[in-house]
Amino acid sequence: MRIKNLLFVLIAVATLASCGQSTYRKTPGGMPYKVFSGKDTQSIAVGNIIKVTFTRTIKDSVDFTTEGSLPVYVPITPNSTPYDLSEIWTKLKKGDSVIATQMMDTFINRNPQHPNFLSGQYKKGDKIVITLKIIEVFASDSLAKVDEEKQRKEWESKEGEVMAKYIKEKNIKAEMTSSGVYVETITPGTGNPVGTGKYVSVNYTGTSFSGFKFDSNTDSVFQHVAPLSFTTASGEMTKGFDDGVQLMRKGEHARIYVPSSLGYGAQPDPRSGIKPYENLIFDIVVLDIKDKAPPPPPAPAPQQMQMPQQ
């Protein structure tokens, strides 16, 4: 997972008691922070990529953590943002841990139209506490990408085990796609499976494994009650949703179980209520299948200007 700016990245709290004593300082932008020095001497310079684990709390409640999921990889650039972690990267070394505090009022005053604030997810008076640790420092982007790919494959393997365990424990009779999506048929359809490159229309409801409903085109609460139409394997939908629909037939009702790596991953829309790295369930009915999307409606003809008569 790549991050260019940690201003709105969701992270959660980790214990730093074992890192020794330190005192709070302030960045030029006014952000209080405390560094717990590690034993390594490798410094961080512009052009490096750093591998970081971190945690963030808001009002003493864990908002997000990389614990049990993927670390983040942060490119170090010559530019920094006031009141942000980017102000201190080049002051740190491999193995260092940091605690930083930020007041939400400062962010809201600087960017009141940010979707996190408009959705009500973050409010005035909220206090953010960030803890992080510098795990590795890479001299080049290519070296970081090798490590990132290794981490991603390990994570996807573990996530696949979690999905398989859930399906088994719930005694769900489902077919698994080659990508790792599970499709449970509730009511069979007719004809051939949708496959790739077909234009489909579906009704759907999306929930988390805990039962939280985050979207639906059949529930008026979400204000878009109309069939969802898209071309499969075109990149219009998340891969997990798309892969599951490809196995379905016209008229079929199925539940699709999607691992986070094939859903919204680390950074879902903050307005959706989906948590980072959250596995999802989609309840889907295939309404229609066509060979291709209909042509777009013709543009309206330009109006002729009436010339005044002499």
ZAFI-401332 format. One record per atom (N, C-alpha, C, CB): x negated, y, z. Coordinates in steps of 0.1 Angstrom, whole numbers. Glycine has a CB too. Layout:
! residues N
X  Y  Z $
...
END
This chain:
! residues 310
-8  -12  0 $
0  0  0 $
-9  12  0 $
10  0  12 $
-7  21  -10 $
-15  33  -11 $
-8  46  -5 $
-19  36  -25 $
-15  54  2 $
-9  66  8 $
-18  78  5 $
-7  64  23 $
-13  89  0 $
-20  101  -3 $
-19  111  8 $
-16  107  -16 $
-8  110  15 $
-5  120  26 $
3  113  36 $
2  133  21 $
-1  114  49 $
6  107  60 $
16  115  67 $
-4  102  70 $
20  127  61 $
29  136  67 $
43  129  70 $
32  148  59 $
48  121  61 $
61  115  63 $
61  100  62 $
71  120  52 $
49  94  63 $
48  80  63 $
52  75  77 $
34  75  60 $
61  65  78 $
66  60  90 $
56  50  96 $
80  53  89 $
52  53  109 $
43  44  116 $
46  43  131 $
28  50  115 $
41  34  139 $
46  31  152 $
34  29  162 $
54  19  153 $
37  27  176 $
27  29  186 $
19  16  189 $
33  33  199 $
6  18  191 $
-3  6  194 $
-11  10  206 $
-13  3  182 $
-16  0  214 $
-23  3  227 $
-38  6  224 $
-22  -9  236 $
-42  18  230 $
-56  22  228 $
-64  23  241 $
-56  35  221 $
-58  17  252 $
-64  18  265 $
-78  12  265 $
-56  11  275 $
-81  2  257 $
-94  -4  257 $
-105  4  249 $
-93  -18  251 $
-101  15  243 $
-110  22  235 $
-119  32  242 $
-103  29  224 $
-117  34  255 $
-126  43  263 $
-119  56  265 $
-139  45  256 $
-126  66  271 $
-120  79  275 $
-123  89  264 $
-126  84  288 $
-114  98  262 $
-115  109  253 $
-106  121  257 $
-111  104  238 $
-108  132  251 $
-100  144  254 $
-93  148  241 $
-108  155  260 $
-82  155  242 $
-74  160  231 $
-81  173  225 $
-60  164  235 $
-81  173  212 $
-86  185  204 $
-75  189  195 $
-99  182  197 $
-76  200  188 $
-66  204  178 $
-73  206  164 $
-59  217  183 $
-66  202  154 $
-71  205  140 $
-69  219  137 $
-63  196  130 $
-75  224  126 $
-73  238  123 $
-58  242  120 $
-81  241  110 $
-50  232  117 $
-36  234  115 $
-28  233  127 $
-31  224  105 $
-34  230  139 $
-28  229  151 $
-23  216  156 $
-16  238  151 $
-27  205  150 $
-22  192  154 $
-31  186  165 $
-22  182  142 $
-26  183  177 $
-34  177  188 $
-37  163  184 $
-26  178  201 $
-50  159  187 $
-54  145  185 $
-65  141  194 $
-59  143  170 $
-67  128  196 $
-77  123  205 $
-84  111  197 $
-71  118  218 $
-97  111  197 $
-104  100  191 $
-111  91  201 $
-115  107  181 $
-109  78  199 $
-116  68  207 $
-126  62  198 $
-106  57  213 $
-139  65  200 $
-150  61  191 $
-152  46  191 $
-162  68  194 $
-154  40  180 $
-157  26  179 $
-172  24  179 $
-152  19  166 $
-177  12  177 $
-191  9  178 $
-198  11  164 $
-194  -5  183 $
-191  11  153 $
-197  12  140 $
-202  26  137 $
-187  8  129 $
-211  28  129 $
-217  41  125 $
-213  45  111 $
-232  41  127 $
-206  37  104 $
-203  40  90 $
-193  52  89 $
-197  28  82 $
-197  63  83 $
-189  75  83 $
-179  75  71 $
-198  88  82 $
-170  84  71 $
-160  85  60 $
-163  98  52 $
-146  86  66 $
-164  97  39 $
-167  108  30 $
-156  109  19 $
-181  107  24 $
-156  121  13 $
-147  123  2 $
-150  113  -9 $
-148  138  -3 $
-140  107  -15 $
-142  97  -25 $
-140  83  -20 $
-155  99  -32 $
-141  81  -7 $
-139  68  -1 $
-125  65  0 $
-145  68  14 $
-122  52  2 $
-108  47  4 $
-109  40  18 $
-103  37  -7 $
-100  44  27 $
-101  38  41 $
-89  29  43 $
-101  49  52 $
-91  18  50 $
-81  8  53 $
-77  11  67 $
-86  -7  51 $
-64  13  69 $
-59  18  82 $
-47  9  87 $
-55  32  81 $
-47  6  100 $
-35  1  106 $
-30  12  115 $
-38  -13  114 $
-17  13  116 $
-11  24  124 $
3  22  128 $
-13  37  117 $
7  30  138 $
20  29  144 $
25  43  146 $
19  21  157 $
38  44  145 $
44  57  148 $
57  56  156 $
47  65  135 $
58  65  166 $
70  65  174 $
76  79  173 $
67  62  189 $
89  80  174 $
96  92  175 $
106  92  187 $
105  95  161 $
104  101  196 $
111  102  209 $
110  89  216 $
126  105  206 $
98  84  217 $
94  71  224 $
100  59  218 $
98  73  238 $
106  59  206 $
111  48  199 $
103  44  187 $
126  50  195 $
99  32  186 $
90  27  175 $
98  29  162 $
86  13  176 $
92  37  153 $
99  40  140 $
93  30  129 $
96  54  136 $
80  28  129 $
74  18  120 $
61  14  125 $
73  25  106 $
57  2  121 $
43  -3  125 $
38  -12  114 $
43  -10  138 $
25  -11  112 $
19  -21  102 $
16  -34  109 $
6  -15  97 $
18  -35  122 $
15  -48  129 $
24  -58  123 $
18  -46  144 $
19  -69  119 $
26  -80  113 $
30  -78  98 $
39  -82  121 $
25  -67  93 $
27  -64  78 $
14  -60  72 $
38  -54  76 $
15  -51  62 $
3  -48  54 $
-4  -35  60 $
7  -46  40 $
-17  -34  60 $
-24  -22  63 $
-21  -12  51 $
-39  -24  65 $
-25  1  53 $
-25  10  43 $
-38  14  38 $
-16  23  47 $
-39  19  26 $
-52  23  20 $
-51  38  16 $
-56  14  7 $
-59  46  22 $
-58  61  21 $
-70  66  13 $
-57  67  34 $
-68  72  1 $
-79  79  -6 $
-83  91  1 $
-74  82  -21 $
-96  94  3 $
-100  106  9 $
-104  116  -1 $
-113  103  18 $
-96  127  -1 $
-98  138  -11 $
-104  150  -4 $
-85  141  -18 $
-109  160  -12 $
-114  172  -6 $
-103  181  -1 $
-122  180  -16 $
-91  178  -4 $
-80  187  0 $
-73  181  13 $
-69  188  -11 $
-68  190  22 $
-61  185  34 $
-49  194  35 $
-71  187  46 $
-39  188  43 $
-27  195  46 $
-27  200  60 $
-15  186  43 $
-23  212  63 $
-23  217  77 $
-14  208  86 $
-19  231  78 $
-18  206  98 $
-10  198  108 $
-7  184  103 $
4  205  110 $
-18  178  97 $
-17  165  92 $
-30  157  94 $
-14  166  76 $
-29  144  94 $
-41  136  96 $
-52  138  86 $
-37  121  96 $
-48  143  74 $
-58  145  64 $
-69  155  68 $
-51  150  51 $
-66  163  79 $
-75  173  84 $
-87  166  91 $
-68  182  93 $
-86  154  95 $
-96  148  104 $
-103  136  98 $
-90  144  117 $
-99  131  86 $
-104  119  81 $
-120  119  81 $
-99  116  67 $
-126  129  75 $
-140  129  74 $
-148  131  87 $
-144  140  64 $
-140  133  98 $
-147  134  111 $
-147  120  118 $
-139  144  120 $
-141  110  112 $
-140  97  118 $
-150  88  112 $
-126  92  116 $
-151  76  118 $
-160  65  114 $
-152  52  114 $
-173  64  123 $
-157  42  107 $
-152  29  108 $
-151  24  122 $
-160  19  99 $
-140  18  126 $
-138  13  140 $
-132  23  149 $
-151  9  145 $
-131  36  145 $
-125  46  154 $
-110  44  155 $
-128  61  149 $
-104  48  166 $
-90  48  168 $
-86  62  172 $
-86  38  180 $
-74  66  168 $
-69  80  170 $
-55  79  175 $
-69  87  157 $
-52  89  185 $
-38  92  188 $
-36  107  184 $
-36  90  204 $
-25  109  177 $
-21  123  173 $
-7  125  176 $
-24  125  158 $
-3  138  180 $
10  141  183 $
15  153  174 $
12  145  198 $
27  152  169 $
33  162  160 $
47  165  165 $
32  157  145 $
51  178  164 $
65  182  167 $
73  183  154 $
65  195  175 $
84  177  154 $
92  177  142 $
97  191  137 $
105  168  144 $
98  200  147 $
102  214  144 $
93  220  134 $
103  222  157 $
80  217  135 $
70  223  126 $
72  218  112 $
55  219  131 $
75  205  110 $
77  199  97 $
90  205  91 $
78  184  97 $
101  206  99 $
113  211  94 $
112  225  90 $
124  210  105 $
105  233  97 $
103  247  94 $
96  249  80 $
96  255  105 $
86  240  78 $
78  241  66 $
85  235  53 $
65  234  68 $
94  225  55 $
100  218  44 $
114  214  48 $
92  206  40 $
123  223  50 $
137  220  55 $
145  212  45 $
144  233  58 $
141  211  32 $
149  203  22 $
144  189  21 $
149  211  9 $
134  185  28 $
130  171  27 $
141  161  30 $
117  168  36 $
143  150  22 $
154  141  24 $
154  135  38 $
153  130  14 $
143  133  45 $
143  128  58 $
151  137  68 $
129  126  64 $
150  150  66 $
157  159  74 $
171  161  70 $
150  173  74 $
174  161  57 $
187  163  52 $
196  151  56 $
187  164  37 $
190  139  57 $
198  127  61 $
201  126  75 $
190  115  56 $
194  135  83 $
196  135  98 $
188  124  105 $
210  132  101 $
179  118  97 $
170  107  103 $
161  114  113 $
162  100  92 $
156  125  110 $
147  133  119 $
153  146  123 $
133  135  113 $
152  149  136 $
159  161  141 $
149  170  148 $
170  157  151 $
154  183  150 $
146  193  157 $
144  188  172 $
153  207  157 $
133  190  177 $
130  186  191 $
123  172  192 $
143  186  199 $
124  165  181 $
117  151  181 $
102  153  182 $
121  143  168 $
96  144  189 $
82  144  191 $
76  131  184 $
77  144  206 $
66  132  176 $
60  121  169 $
47  118  176 $
58  124  154 $
45  105  178 $
32  100  183 $
27  90  174 $
33  94  198 $
15  93  169 $
8  84  159 $
-4  78  165 $
5  92  146 $
-6  65  163 $
-18  58  167 $
-23  51  155 $
-16  49  179 $
-36  51  153 $
-42  44  141 $
-56  39  144 $
-42  53  129 $
-60  30  136 $
-74  25  137 $
-80  24  123 $
-75  11  144 $
-92  28  121 $
-99  27  108 $
-105  13  108 $
-110  38  107 $
-100  4  99 $
-104  -10  99 $
-116  -11  89 $
-93  -19  94 $
-116  -4  78 $
-127  -6  68 $
-128  7  60 $
-124  -18  59 $
-140  10  55 $
-143  21  47 $
-149  16  34 $
-152  31  53 $
-142  19  22 $
-147  14  9 $
-153  25  1 $
-135  7  1 $
-164  22  -5 $
-171  33  -12 $
-164  36  -25 $
-185  28  -15 $
-156  27  -31 $
-150  29  -44 $
-136  24  -44 $
-158  23  -55 $
-128  29  -53 $
-114  24  -55 $
-114  10  -59 $
-107  33  -65 $
-123  5  -67 $
-123  -9  -72 $
-125  -18  -60 $
-134  -11  -83 $
-134  -15  -51 $
-136  -24  -40 $
-124  -24  -31 $
-148  -19  -31 $
-117  -13  -29 $
-105  -12  -21 $
-94  -21  -27 $
-100  2  -19 $
-93  -20  -41 $
-82  -27  -48 $
-84  -43  -46 $
-82  -24  -62 $
-96  -47  -46 $
-99  -62  -44 $
-94  -66  -30 $
-114  -65  -45 $
-97  -58  -20 $
-92  -61  -6 $
-77  -60  -5 $
-99  -52  4 $
-72  -49  -12 $
-57  -47  -11 $
-49  -59  -17 $
-54  -34  -18 $
-55  -64  -29 $
-48  -75  -35 $
-49  -88  -27 $
-55  -78  -49 $
-60  -90  -20 $
-61  -101  -11 $
-51  -100  0 $
-76  -102  -5 $
-50  -88  6 $
-41  -86  17 $
-26  -88  12 $
-42  -72  23 $
-23  -83  0 $
-10  -85  -5 $
-6  -99  -7 $
-8  -77  -18 $
-15  -107  -12 $
-12  -121  -15 $
-10  -129  -2 $
-23  -128  -23 $
-18  -126  8 $
-17  -132  21 $
-3  -128  28 $
-28  -128  31 $
1  -116  26 $
13  -111  31 $
25  -118  24 $
15  -96  30 $
25  -118  11 $
36  -125  4 $
37  -139  7 $
33  -123  -11 $
26  -146  10 $
26  -160  14 $
33  -162  27 $
12  -166  15 $
30  -153  37 $
36  -154  50 $
51  -150  49 $
29  -144  60 $
54  -140  40 $
68  -136  39 $
76  -147  33 $
69  -124  30 $
70  -155  23 $
77  -166  17 $
80  -177  28 $
68  -172  6 $
71  -179  37 $
73  -188  48 $
85  -184  57 $
61  -190  57 $
86  -171  60 $
97  -165  68 $
110  -168  61 $
94  -150  71 $
110  -165  48 $
123  -167  40 $
127  -181  40 $
121  -162  25 $
117  -191  38 $
121  -205  37 $
126  -210  51 $
108  -213  33 $
120  -205  61 $
125  -208  75 $
139  -204  77 $
115  -203  85 $
142  -191  73 $
155  -186  75 $
166  -194  67 $
156  -171  70 $
163  -197  55 $
172  -205  46 $
174  -219  53 $
166  -207  32 $
164  -225  58 $
165  -238  64 $
173  -238  77 $
151  -244  67 $
170  -228  85 $
176  -227  98 $
191  -224  97 $
170  -216  107 $
195  -216  87 $
209  -213  84 $
216  -223  76 $
210  -199  77 $
209  -234  72 $
214  -245  64 $
221  -239  51 $
225  -252  72 $
214  -230  45 $
219  -224  32 $
215  -232  20 $
214  -209  31 $
224  -236  12 $
221  -244  0 $
219  -234  -11 $
233  -253  -4 $
206  -232  -15 $
203  -221  -24 $
192  -226  -34 $
198  -209  -17 $
192  -220  -46 $
182  -223  -56 $
171  -212  -55 $
188  -224  -70 $
159  -215  -55 $
148  -205  -54 $
143  -202  -68 $
137  -210  -45 $
141  -189  -71 $
135  -185  -84 $
120  -187  -83 $
139  -170  -87 $
113  -186  -94 $
98  -187  -94 $
92  -176  -86 $
93  -187  -108 $
99  -165  -84 $
93  -153  -77 $
95  -154  -62 $
99  -140  -82 $
104  -163  -58 $
106  -164  -43 $
120  -159  -38 $
96  -157  -36 $
129  -156  -48 $
143  -151  -44 $
151  -164  -43 $
148  -141  -55 $
160  -164  -33 $
170  -175  -31 $
184  -171  -36 $
170  -180  -16 $
190  -180  -44 $
204  -177  -49 $
213  -187  -44 $
204  -176  -64 $
223  -183  -36 $
233  -192  -30 $
246  -190  -37 $
235  -190  -15 $
251  -200  -45 $
263  -199  -52 $
275  -201  -43 $
264  -209  -64 $
284  -191  -42 $
296  -192  -34 $
308  -197  -43 $
300  -178  -28 $
309  -191  -54 $
319  -195  -64 $
313  -196  -78 $
332  -185  -65 $
313  -208  -84 $
306  -210  -97 $
312  -201  -108 $
306  -225  -101 $
304  -198  -118 $
308  -191  -129 $
309  -200  -141 $
299  -179  -132 $
310  -195  -153 $
311  -203  -165 $
301  -198  -176 $
325  -202  -171 $
298  -206  -185 $
289  -203  -196 $
274  -204  -192 $
292  -189  -200 $
266  -198  -199 $
251  -199  -197 $
247  -189  -186 $
244  -196  -210 $
236  -191  -180 $
230  -181  -171 $
227  -168  -178 $
217  -187  -164 $
227  -157  -171 $
225  -144  -176 $
212  -144  -184 $
225  -133  -166 $
201  -148  -178 $
188  -148  -185 $
182  -134  -186 $
189  -154  -198 $
172  -132  -195 $
166  -119  -196 $
171  -111  -208 $
151  -121  -198 $
170  -98  -207 $
174  -89  -218 $
189  -88  -221 $
168  -94  -230 $
197  -93  -211 $
212  -92  -213 $
217  -80  -205 $
219  -105  -208 $
228  -74  -210 $
235  -63  -204 $
246  -68  -195 $
240  -53  -214 $
244  -67  -182 $
254  -73  -172 $
261  -62  -164 $
247  -82  -163 $
273  -65  -160 $
281  -56  -151 $
284  -64  -139 $
294  -51  -158 $
281  -59  -127 $
283  -66  -114 $
289  -57  -104 $
269  -71  -110 $
295  -64  -94 $
299  -58  -81 $
289  -63  -71 $
314  -61  -77 $
285  -55  -62 $
275  -59  -52 $
277  -52  -38 $
261  -57  -57 $
273  -59  -28 $
271  -53  -15 $
258  -57  -9 $
283  -58  -5 $
250  -48  -4 $
237  -51  1 $
237  -50  17 $
227  -42  -4 $
231  -60  23 $
230  -60  38 $
216  -64  42 $
241  -69  44 $
212  -61  54 $
200  -66  59 $
202  -80  65 $
194  -56  70 $
192  -87  69 $
194  -100  76 $
201  -99  89 $
181  -107  78 $
201  -87  95 $
208  -84  108 $
222  -81  106 $
201  -73  116 $
226  -79  93 $
240  -76  90 $
243  -61  88 $
249  -80  102 $
233  -53  88 $
235  -38  85 $
238  -36  70 $
223  -30  89 $
250  -31  67 $
254  -28  53 $
248  -15  49 $
269  -28  51 $
239  -15  38 $
233  -2  34 $
238  3  21 $
218  -5  33 $
245  -5  13 $
250  0  0 $
261  -10  -5 $
239  2  -10 $
270  -5  -13 $
280  -13  -20 $
287  -5  -30 $
291  -19  -9 $
291  -11  -41 $
299  -4  -51 $
314  -9  -51 $
293  -7  -66 $
317  -16  -40 $
331  -20  -38 $
337  -14  -25 $
333  -35  -37 $
328  -6  -18 $
332  0  -5 $
332  15  -7 $
323  -4  7 $
344  22  -6 $
345  36  -9 $
337  45  1 $
360  40  -8 $
332  39  12 $
324  46  21 $
311  51  14 $
320  38  33 $
306  43  4 $
294  47  -3 $
296  56  -15 $
286  34  -7 $
309  59  -18 $
312  69  -28 $
308  66  -42 $
307  82  -24 $
307  53  -46 $
304  50  -60 $
311  37  -64 $
289  50  -63 $
324  37  -63 $
332  25  -65 $
334  23  -80 $
345  25  -58 $
324  16  -87 $
325  13  -101 $
315  2  -104 $
322  26  -110 $
317  -6  -114 $
308  -17  -117 $
294  -11  -119 $
312  -25  -129 $
284  -19  -115 $
270  -15  -118 $
265  -23  -131 $
260  -19  -106 $
261  -16  -141 $
257  -22  -153 $
242  -19  -156 $
265  -17  -165 $
235  -29  -161 $
221  -27  -164 $
216  -39  -173 $
212  -27  -151 $
204  -37  -179 $
198  -47  -187 $
188  -55  -179 $
192  -41  -200 $
190  -68  -178 $
180  -76  -170 $
166  -76  -176 $
185  -90  -169 $
157  -77  -167 $
142  -77  -170 $
138  -64  -177 $
139  -89  -178 $
145  -53  -174 $
141  -41  -181 $
134  -31  -171 $
153  -34  -187 $
134  -35  -158 $
128  -26  -148 $
137  -16  -142 $
116  -19  -154 $
150  -17  -146 $
160  -8  -140 $
163  -11  -126 $
173  -9  -149 $
162  -23  -122 $
166  -28  -108 $
153  -33  -101 $
177  -38  -108 $
154  -34  -88 $
143  -41  -81 $
142  -55  -86 $
146  -40  -65 $
130  -60  -85 $
127  -73  -91 $
135  -84  -85 $
112  -76  -90 $
137  -84  -72 $
144  -94  -65 $
159  -95  -69 $
143  -92  -50 $
165  -83  -70 $
179  -82  -74 $
180  -87  -88 $
184  -68  -73 $
171  -83  -97 $
171  -87  -111 $
169  -102  -113 $
161  -79  -119 $
159  -107  -106 $
156  -121  -108 $
168  -130  -103 $
144  -125  -99 $
175  -126  -93 $
186  -134  -88 $
198  -134  -98 $
191  -128  -75 $
201  -122  -103 $
212  -121  -113 $
209  -129  -125 $
214  -106  -116 $
197  -130  -129 $
194  -138  -141 $
198  -153  -140 $
179  -137  -144 $
199  -158  -128 $
203  -172  -126 $
218  -173  -126 $
197  -177  -114 $
225  -162  -125 $
240  -163  -123 $
247  -164  -137 $
245  -151  -116 $
260  -168  -136 $
268  -169  -148 $
280  -160  -147 $
273  -184  -150 $
287  -158  -158 $
299  -149  -158 $
309  -154  -148 $
305  -147  -172 $
314  -145  -140 $
324  -149  -130 $
319  -154  -117 $
334  -158  -136 $
306  -157  -117 $
300  -163  -105 $
299  -153  -93 $
286  -168  -108 $
301  -158  -81 $
299  -151  -69 $
288  -157  -61 $
313  -150  -60 $
278  -150  -58 $
266  -156  -52 $
260  -146  -42 $
255  -159  -62 $
252  -151  -33 $
244  -143  -23 $
230  -145  -27 $
247  -147  -8 $
223  -134  -28 $
209  -134  -32 $
200  -129  -20 $
206  -125  -45 $
191  -137  -16 $
182  -134  -5 $
169  -130  -10 $
180  -147  4 $
165  -117  -8 $
154  -110  -14 $
143  -107  -4 $
159  -98  -21 $
131  -112  -5 $
120  -108  4 $
116  -93  1 $
108  -117  2 $
111  -87  11 $
108  -72  10 $
99  -69  -2 $
103  -67  23 $
89  -78  -4 $
80  -76  -15 $
86  -75  -29 $
69  -87  -15 $
98  -81  -30 $
106  -80  -42 $
118  -71  -41 $
111  -94  -46 $
118  -63  -30 $
129  -54  -28 $
123  -40  -27 $
136  -57  -15 $
124  -33  -15 $
120  -19  -14 $
107  -18  -7 $
131  -12  -7 $
101  -29  -2 $
87  -29  3 $
85  -19  15 $
78  -25  -8 $
74  -12  14 $
70  -4  26 $
77  9  27 $
55  -1  25 $
82  14  15 $
88  28  16 $
102  28  9 $
79  38  9 $
112  23  16 $
126  24  11 $
130  38  12 $
135  15  18 $
141  42  5 $
147  55  6 $
151  57  21 $
160  57  -3 $
146  68  27 $
149  70  41 $
164  72  44 $
141  82  47 $
171  76  34 $
186  78  36 $
193  65  36 $
191  87  25 $
187  54  32 $
194  41  30 $
196  34  43 $
187  32  21 $
187  37  53 $
188  29  66 $
180  16  65 $
202  26  70 $
174  13  53 $
166  1  52 $
153  3  59 $
164  -3  37 $
148  -7  66 $
135  -5  73 $
124  -9  64 $
135  -14  86 $
112  -4  65 $
101  -8  57 $
99  -23  59 $
88  -1  61 $
95  -30  49 $
93  -44  49 $
105  -53  53 $
80  -48  57 $
117  -48  50 $
129  -55  55 $
134  -64  43 $
140  -45  59 $
136  -77  47 $
142  -86  37 $
157  -83  36 $
140  -101  42 $
163  -86  25 $
177  -81  22 $
185  -92  16 $
177  -69  13 $
199  -91  17 $
208  -100  11 $
218  -92  3 $
216  -108  23 $
220  -96  -10 $
230  -90  -19 $
241  -100  -22 $
223  -85  -32 $
253  -96  -19 $
265  -103  -23 $
269  -98  -36 $
276  -102  -12 $
269  -107  -47 $
271  -102  -60 $
281  -111  -68 $
257  -103  -68 $
289  -104  -76 $
298  -110  -85 $
295  -105  -99 $
314  -107  -82 $
292  -114  -109 $
290  -110  -123 $
303  -109  -130 $
281  -121  -130 $
306  -96  -134 $
319  -93  -140 $
318  -96  -155 $
322  -79  -138 $
307  -92  -162 $
306  -94  -176 $
291  -95  -181 $
313  -82  -183 $
289  -101  -192 $
276  -103  -198 $
277  -100  -213 $
270  -117  -196 $
268  -91  -218 $
268  -87  -232 $
253  -89  -237 $
273  -73  -234 $
252  -91  -250 $
239  -93  -256 $
230  -81  -254 $
240  -97  -270 $
236  -69  -255 $
228  -57  -254 $
237  -45  -249 $
222  -53  -267 $
230  -35  -244 $
238  -23  -239 $
245  -16  -250 $
228  -14  -232 $
257  -11  -247 $
264  -3  -257 $
257  9  -261 $
279  0  -252 $
259  14  -273 $
252  26  -277 $
257  38  -269 $
254  29  -292 $
248  48  -266 $
253  60  -259 $
264  67  -266 $
241  69  -256 $
273  74  -260 $
283  81  -267 $
277  93  -275 $
293  87  -257 $
283  96  -286 $
277  106  -295 $
277  120  -288 $
285  107  -308 $
268  128  -291 $
267  141  -285 $
279  149  -291 $
254  148  -287 $
285  158  -283 $
296  166  -288 $
290  175  -299 $
302  175  -277 $
299  177  -310 $
295  185  -321 $
294  200  -317 $
305  184  -333 $
284  207  -321 $
283  221  -318 $
295  229  -323 $
270  228  -323 $
300  238  -315 $
311  246  -320 $
307  256  -330 $
318  253  -308 $
316  258  -341 $
313  268  -351 $
317  281  -346 $
321  264  -364 $
308  291  -348 $
311  304  -344 $
321  311  -354 $
298  313  -343 $
331  317  -350 $
341  324  -358 $
335  338  -361 $
355  324  -352 $
334  340  -374 $
329  354  -378 $
341  363  -380 $
321  353  -392 $
340  375  -375 $
351  384  -376 $
354  388  -391 $
349  397  -368 $
367  388  -394 $
370  392  -408 $
369  407  -411 $
384  387  -411 $
364  410  -423 $
363  424  -427 $
376  430  -430 $
353  426  -439 $
END
